[in-house]
Amino acid sequence: MAIFILILISLHFVFFTLFKKGKLNLMVSGIIMMVLAPVIGFSSGALFLHFYDWSSG
């Protein structure tokens, strides 16, 4: 969960700096975040289940 939050926060800062430089619209960055958030969440959850030690309980 922490990895998911860190990735989303870092994407937010990247999109905001691109907006400040005039290279990306905030509407487009919001749409990109809406598309990427479920993908990143599913991937981090799948990695958690993959690396979980099932024998520990």
C-alpha positions as CSV (number, residue, x, y, z in Angstrom):
1,M,0.0,0.0,0.0
2,A,2.8,2.4,0.8
3,I,4.4,1.7,-2.6
4,F,1.1,2.5,-4.3
5,I,0.8,5.8,-2.4
6,L,4.5,6.8,-3.1
7,I,4.1,6.1,-6.8
8,L,0.9,8.2,-7.0
9,I,2.5,11.1,-5.1
10,S,5.6,11.0,-7.4
11,L,3.4,11.0,-10.5
12,H,1.5,14.0,-9.0
13,F,4.8,15.9,-8.6
14,V,5.9,15.0,-12.1
15,F,2.6,16.1,-13.7
16,F,2.6,19.3,-11.7
17,T,6.2,20.2,-12.8
18,L,5.2,19.4,-16.4
19,F,2.2,21.7,-16.0
20,K,4.4,24.5,-14.6
21,K,6.7,24.2,-17.6
22,G,3.7,24.4,-19.9
23,K,4.2,20.9,-21.4
24,L,1.1,19.2,-20.0
25,N,-2.5,20.3,-19.3
26,L,-3.9,19.5,-15.8
27,M,-7.0,17.9,-17.4
28,V,-4.8,15.5,-19.4
29,S,-2.7,14.7,-16.3
30,G,-5.9,13.9,-14.3
31,I,-7.1,11.6,-17.0
32,I,-3.7,9.8,-17.0
33,M,-3.8,9.5,-13.2
34,M,-7.4,8.0,-13.4
35,V,-6.2,5.4,-15.9
36,L,-2.9,4.6,-14.1
37,A,-4.1,4.4,-10.5
38,P,-6.1,1.1,-10.9
39,V,-3.3,-0.4,-12.9
40,I,-0.6,0.5,-10.4
41,G,-2.9,-0.6,-7.5
42,F,-3.6,-4.0,-9.1
43,S,0.2,-4.4,-9.8
44,S,1.2,-3.6,-6.3
45,G,-1.4,-5.9,-4.9
46,A,-0.3,-8.7,-7.2
47,L,3.3,-8.2,-6.1
48,F,2.3,-8.3,-2.5
49,L,0.5,-11.6,-3.0
50,H,3.4,-12.9,-5.0
51,F,6.0,-12.1,-2.4
52,Y,3.9,-12.9,0.7
53,D,5.2,-15.8,2.8
54,W,2.2,-18.1,3.0
55,S,3.8,-20.4,5.5
56,S,4.1,-17.7,8.1
57,G,0.3,-17.6,8.6
